């Protein structure tokens, strides 16, 4: 599946193909049609050393 991934603080988002393990036990696999980002997700990508997220 495709995922938007941030590799570290201050890094930009990159769309990558990621492997998802088969469900085990009582887990289920769902088909996600859409998702969104919150400001807290963006704070990881726009991190500035010495600043405080807020």
N, C-alpha and C positions, 0 to 999 in steps of 0.2 A: 504494500500500500504506500501511497505518498504521504509524507509528513513534512511539516515546516519545522525545521530543527535549528536551534541555537547551540553551537558547540561550546561556548563559554561566555563569560561576562564581557560585554562590549562587542560581541561578535554579531554579525547580521544574520537574519533568518535566511535559510536556504532550503528549498524544496528538495527532498531526497526520497528515494525509494527505500523503505525499511521492511524488514522481515518481521512478521507477527507469528508467534508460536501457535500451534493448534490449541484450542481450549482443553483444559483438563478438569476433572472432578465436576463441580457444579458451575464452572465458568461457561459463558456463552460468547459467541462471536457475532457482532452486529455489523450491519452495513451502514456506515455513516454517510449521509448525503451532504451535510454541511456542518461547519463549526465556526467558531469565532475566536478572537483574541481579546484579552482584557488588558487594561493598562498595566497590570502587574506582570503580564507576559512581556510587554514591550520594555519594561524597566530593566529586565535582564539583558536585552539586546542593546539598550542605550546606556548601560552602566558607565559611570565615570568614576575612576579611582578617587577615593576620599570623599565622595558625595554620599548622601543618605537618601535612599529611595523613600518616596512619600507620596 
